[in-house]
């Protein structure tokens, strides 16, 4: 039975805080979110709102490395089996620092009095754990905590002394239609023939993606050896960029898969709650909704550990196989802002791309929407072969705007201007792509493309048409963003990028004869599927005010890469180097 918090009860609570006992039972959590549980948490404790109400963490790391990657015969676990194990999958509090505090205030009962402490509704009770702390002086030790079964009885001595508890989550919100993250913890006291009840409302912390105004600590990529010289050289240059940007931590390299596209199969995220000494946070690494992409299993095989958990989207439609729409290159995060319609996004907002009528995987959509604070804004990316938002837009720190960030967007107009200016200056016979390596060490580039001059490229009607087509889609997406974000149009950074269609030296993914859906979409009637003509400078890494850009390999005049010069100028407008 849930009794409302009446003024008389609250008065008794404050009196109890002074005299050591209460006139009715009271259970408290950190309702006011100051990191401390005390009498100031009494008001409104049975309710939860966006501004008030206790928060607890999904305790889904693997602090003791007990979670296996293979079975006893050495066979790989299924995706579901792999993701099922974590610190909260049993009945031991293996990581006490991630338990949110609860406590009951001392309440006088007869010697035969007893109490139950339990969670409702049923959908929540199976997803949370409540623990009793028998030894407060050893609160950081697993042995100090006991799992509380809903039918466990607290005796009169415990009720009189006040009970110290902790709560954590076995999981986070995956689908708010099944569980919205809220839980009510009840404290029912039975004293002779009288039953007393109190309750406190909590909610599991949302899992949030990072944005580019937050500090970067570590760069992740995929290991390589001499058998993959391209990736090996990429890692060498990436490490040099890391040092130049001032990152102390070495590169973290995945080694359980040859999939080099780490950005696409993993997205770092986090969950946090208030603590006595500041926020208490756990990392949640998201695996892409690509069930057959084995590189994503490294979320659990390598990253899961102390203070690091993982999310694996399961079930629903559109997550089978390796659809590019579900890669995390198709997910970025706008830094914190207040929309033009007045909606606040204090931790940023996610953008994703749809492919015309095709949407991202249902399981991932349910997960992202279920966190509530960053509900995705959908852009149109179906015009791209791979179809990722990071191929044409990003959000970068800026010391020139009130928001502290700006939009960087791919721009074919400025890129074509670079070529036209070079031609007008008498450099039309310079190669448009200055890459001097072998085509075997380059992505989606052919011999004919490498031999094309600036003037030949400008004279190519299909090339001009493709870039006009790409620019129309880019402009439409930019209008959608500017209708949402209070950013002046003149503050947008336009990064020179050119595009090509599949018949201009590009390549696609052919449908494999293995029963799996194609990675990419079929070309729709009256549409193109385009890709960047040369490495797109906009698809780089933001590290504070530093930017690690793909080398665009533009035409070189007088020892200067004209595209590289234009890219430096564009990002310089935001105070980046």
Secondary structure as the mmCIF struct_conf table of DSSP 4:
data_model
#
loop_
_struct_conf.conf_type_id
_struct_conf.id
_struct_conf.beg_label_comp_id
_struct_conf.beg_label_asym_id
_struct_conf.beg_label_seq_id
_struct_conf.end_label_comp_id
_struct_conf.end_label_asym_id
_struct_conf.end_label_seq_id
HELX_RH_AL_P HELX_RH_AL_P1 UNK A 7 UNK A 19
BEND BEND1 UNK A 20 UNK A 20
STRN STRN1 UNK A 22 UNK A 22
BEND BEND2 UNK A 23 UNK A 24
STRN STRN2 UNK A 27 UNK A 29
TURN_TY1_P TURN_TY1_P1 UNK A 31 UNK A 32
BEND BEND3 UNK A 34 UNK A 35
BEND BEND4 UNK A 38 UNK A 38
HELX_RH_3T_P HELX_RH_3T_P1 UNK A 39 UNK A 41
TURN_TY1_P TURN_TY1_P2 UNK A 43 UNK A 46
BEND BEND5 UNK A 50 UNK A 53
STRN STRN3 UNK A 54 UNK A 56
STRN STRN4 UNK A 58 UNK A 58
TURN_TY1_P TURN_TY1_P3 UNK A 63 UNK A 64
BEND BEND6 UNK A 69 UNK A 69
STRN STRN5 UNK A 70 UNK A 70
TURN_TY1_P TURN_TY1_P4 UNK A 72 UNK A 73
BEND BEND7 UNK A 74 UNK A 74
HELX_LH_PP_P HELX_LH_PP_P1 UNK A 75 UNK A 75
STRN STRN6 UNK A 76 UNK A 76
HELX_LH_PP_P HELX_LH_PP_P2 UNK A 77 UNK A 78
HELX_RH_AL_P HELX_RH_AL_P2 UNK A 79 UNK A 84
BEND BEND8 UNK A 86 UNK A 86
TURN_TY1_P TURN_TY1_P5 UNK A 87 UNK A 88
BEND BEND9 UNK A 89 UNK A 92
BEND BEND10 UNK A 94 UNK A 94
HELX_RH_3T_P HELX_RH_3T_P2 UNK A 96 UNK A 98
BEND BEND11 UNK A 99 UNK A 99
STRN STRN7 UNK A 100 UNK A 104
STRN STRN8 UNK A 107 UNK A 107
TURN_TY1_P TURN_TY1_P6 UNK A 111 UNK A 112
STRN STRN9 UNK A 114 UNK A 120
BEND BEND12 UNK A 121 UNK A 121
HELX_RH_AL_P HELX_RH_AL_P3 UNK A 122 UNK A 125
TURN_TY1_P TURN_TY1_P7 UNK A 126 UNK A 127
STRN STRN10 UNK A 128 UNK A 133
BEND BEND13 UNK A 134 UNK A 134
HELX_RH_3T_P HELX_RH_3T_P3 UNK A 136 UNK A 138
TURN_TY1_P TURN_TY1_P8 UNK A 139 UNK A 140
BEND BEND14 UNK A 141 UNK A 141
HELX_RH_3T_P HELX_RH_3T_P4 UNK A 142 UNK A 144
STRN STRN11 UNK A 145 UNK A 147
TURN_TY1_P TURN_TY1_P9 UNK A 150 UNK A 151
STRN STRN12 UNK A 154 UNK A 155
HELX_RH_AL_P HELX_RH_AL_P4 UNK A 156 UNK A 161
STRN STRN13 UNK A 164 UNK A 169
BEND BEND15 UNK A 170 UNK A 171
BEND BEND16 UNK A 174 UNK A 174
TURN_TY1_P TURN_TY1_P10 UNK A 176 UNK A 178
BEND BEND17 UNK A 181 UNK A 181
STRN STRN14 UNK A 182 UNK A 191
TURN_TY1_P TURN_TY1_P11 UNK A 192 UNK A 193
STRN STRN15 UNK A 194 UNK A 204
HELX_LH_PP_P HELX_LH_PP_P3 UNK A 205 UNK A 207
STRN STRN16 UNK A 208 UNK A 209
TURN_TY1_P TURN_TY1_P12 UNK A 212 UNK A 213
BEND BEND18 UNK A 214 UNK A 214
HELX_LH_PP_P HELX_LH_PP_P4 UNK A 215 UNK A 216
STRN STRN17 UNK A 220 UNK A 222
TURN_TY1_P TURN_TY1_P13 UNK A 226 UNK A 227
HELX_RH_AL_P HELX_RH_AL_P5 UNK A 229 UNK A 244
TURN_TY1_P TURN_TY1_P14 UNK A 245 UNK A 246
BEND BEND19 UNK A 249 UNK A 249
HELX_LH_PP_P HELX_LH_PP_P5 UNK A 250 UNK A 251
STRN STRN18 UNK A 252 UNK A 254
BEND BEND20 UNK A 256 UNK A 256
HELX_RH_AL_P HELX_RH_AL_P6 UNK A 262 UNK A 265
STRN STRN19 UNK A 266 UNK A 273
TURN_TY1_P TURN_TY1_P15 UNK A 276 UNK A 277
BEND BEND21 UNK A 278 UNK A 278
STRN STRN20 UNK A 280 UNK A 287
HELX_LH_PP_P HELX_LH_PP_P6 UNK A 288 UNK A 288
BEND BEND22 UNK A 289 UNK A 289
TURN_TY1_P TURN_TY1_P16 UNK A 291 UNK A 292
HELX_RH_3T_P HELX_RH_3T_P5 UNK A 294 UNK A 297
HELX_RH_AL_P HELX_RH_AL_P7 UNK A 298 UNK A 298
HELX_RH_PI_P HELX_RH_PI_P1 UNK A 299 UNK A 303
STRN STRN21 UNK A 305 UNK A 305
TURN_TY1_P TURN_TY1_P17 UNK A 306 UNK A 307
STRN STRN22 UNK A 308 UNK A 312
BEND BEND23 UNK A 315 UNK A 318
BEND BEND24 UNK A 320 UNK A 321
HELX_RH_3T_P HELX_RH_3T_P6 UNK A 324 UNK A 326
BEND BEND25 UNK A 327 UNK A 327
HELX_RH_3T_P HELX_RH_3T_P7 UNK A 328 UNK A 330
STRN STRN23 UNK A 331 UNK A 334
HELX_LH_PP_P HELX_LH_PP_P7 UNK A 335 UNK A 335
BEND BEND26 UNK A 336 UNK A 336
STRN STRN24 UNK A 337 UNK A 338
STRN STRN25 UNK A 339 UNK A 339
TURN_TY1_P TURN_TY1_P18 UNK A 340 UNK A 341
BEND BEND27 UNK A 342 UNK A 342
STRN STRN26 UNK A 344 UNK A 345
TURN_TY1_P TURN_TY1_P19 UNK A 346 UNK A 347
STRN STRN27 UNK A 349 UNK A 354
STRN STRN28 UNK A 355 UNK A 355
TURN_TY1_P TURN_TY1_P20 UNK A 356 UNK A 357
STRN STRN29 UNK A 358 UNK A 358
BEND BEND28 UNK A 360 UNK A 360
HELX_RH_AL_P HELX_RH_AL_P8 UNK A 362 UNK A 370
TURN_TY1_P TURN_TY1_P21 UNK A 371 UNK A 371
TURN_TY1_P TURN_TY1_P22 UNK A 373 UNK A 374
HELX_LH_PP_P HELX_LH_PP_P8 UNK A 375 UNK A 376
STRN STRN30 UNK A 377 UNK A 380
TURN_TY1_P TURN_TY1_P23 UNK A 382 UNK A 383
STRN STRN31 UNK A 384 UNK A 384
BEND BEND29 UNK A 385 UNK A 386
HELX_RH_3T_P HELX_RH_3T_P8 UNK A 389 UNK A 391
TURN_TY1_P TURN_TY1_P24 UNK A 392 UNK A 392
STRN STRN32 UNK A 393 UNK A 397
BEND BEND30 UNK A 399 UNK A 401
TURN_TY1_P TURN_TY1_P25 UNK A 402 UNK A 403
BEND BEND31 UNK A 404 UNK A 404
STRN STRN33 UNK A 405 UNK A 411
HELX_RH_AL_P HELX_RH_AL_P9 UNK A 412 UNK A 422
HELX_RH_PI_P HELX_RH_PI_P2 UNK A 423 UNK A 427
TURN_TY1_P TURN_TY1_P26 UNK A 428 UNK A 429
BEND BEND32 UNK A 430 UNK A 430
STRN STRN34 UNK A 431 UNK A 431
BEND BEND33 UNK A 432 UNK A 432
BEND BEND34 UNK A 437 UNK A 437
HELX_RH_3T_P HELX_RH_3T_P9 UNK A 439 UNK A 441
BEND BEND35 UNK A 442 UNK A 444
HELX_RH_AL_P HELX_RH_AL_P10 UNK A 447 UNK A 451
STRN STRN35 UNK A 453 UNK A 453
HELX_RH_AL_P HELX_RH_AL_P11 UNK A 454 UNK A 458
TURN_TY1_P TURN_TY1_P27 UNK A 459 UNK A 459
HELX_RH_AL_P HELX_RH_AL_P12 UNK A 461 UNK A 484
STRN STRN36 UNK A 485 UNK A 485
HELX_RH_3T_P HELX_RH_3T_P10 UNK A 489 UNK A 491
STRN STRN37 UNK A 493 UNK A 496
STRN STRN38 UNK A 499 UNK A 501
TURN_TY1_P TURN_TY1_P28 UNK A 502 UNK A 505
HELX_LH_PP_P HELX_LH_PP_P9 UNK A 509 UNK A 512
TURN_TY1_P TURN_TY1_P29 UNK A 513 UNK A 514
BEND BEND36 UNK A 515 UNK A 515
HELX_LH_PP_P HELX_LH_PP_P10 UNK A 516 UNK A 518
BEND BEND37 UNK A 519 UNK A 520
HELX_LH_PP_P HELX_LH_PP_P11 UNK A 521 UNK A 524
TURN_TY1_P TURN_TY1_P30 UNK A 525 UNK A 526
STRN STRN39 UNK A 530 UNK A 532
BEND BEND38 UNK A 533 UNK A 534
TURN_TY1_P TURN_TY1_P31 UNK A 537 UNK A 538
BEND BEND39 UNK A 539 UNK A 539
STRN STRN40 UNK A 541 UNK A 543
TURN_TY1_P TURN_TY1_P32 UNK A 544 UNK A 545
STRN STRN41 UNK A 546 UNK A 548
STRN STRN42 UNK A 556 UNK A 557
TURN_TY1_P TURN_TY1_P33 UNK A 558 UNK A 559
STRN STRN43 UNK A 560 UNK A 561
HELX_RH_AL_P HELX_RH_AL_P13 UNK A 562 UNK A 572
TURN_TY1_P TURN_TY1_P34 UNK A 573 UNK A 575
#
